[in-house]
Amino acid sequence: MIEGTESTKMKNSDKLIETIRRASGRMNFDEYAVATGLGKEFIFSILKGEIEEVDNETLRKLSLTQ
């Protein structure tokens, strides 16, 4: 990242996975997917480490802070 610029992307699949774990709490996977408004395949891709970068809007959805 260039100094003085603000990144709108979050990298690091471990942080994304932890965000999903905290936000999903006691929900089952289907409930969590509905609550986020994101597709199950997309969320699975994050959990498998295939997606390591999301924008701030997606991060808010994953953390359920809308």
N, C-alpha and C positions, 0 to 999 in steps of 0.2 A: 504494500500500500504506500502511496506517495504521502509524505509528511504534509499535514495540513488539509488532507482530504478525509472525508468521512465515508467509511464503507457502509453500504446498505445491505451487504451480504454477511451472513454468519457462516463461518467455515468450522469444521470439526464435527464429525459424526458423533463422537462421544457426548458432546454438549447437546446435540439434537436429541440423541437417544435419552439422555437424562431428562431433558425437557418433556419428552413424551411420557416417560415413566412417572414423573411428578404430576403432570397434568391429568393423566388418565386415572390415577388413583385406584379407586375401586370399581371403575367401569370395565365392562368387557370391551373387546376390541371394536365390535360393531357400534356400540354406544359412543365410544370415543371418536370414531370416524364420522359419525353423524354430527356429533357436537362440534367438531372442527370444521366440517363442511369440505373436508379433503377426501380424496379417494383412498380406499384401502390399499390399493397397489402402490400409490405414492408413499404412504406411511410405511408399508412393508419395505420399500426400497431404502428408506432412511434407516430403518431398523437393521437391515442387512448391510448397511454401510455403503450402499451404491450411490446414495446422494449425501454429499457432505456440505452442501452450501444451499441456503435458502434466503429469500429476501425477508425484510422486516415484517411485512404483512403475513407471510406464511408462518414466520416464527410466532407472531401473536396468535394465529389460529392454533398452532401446535400447543402453545402454552395455555390456551383457552382464556386469554385476556383480551377479549374483543370489546 
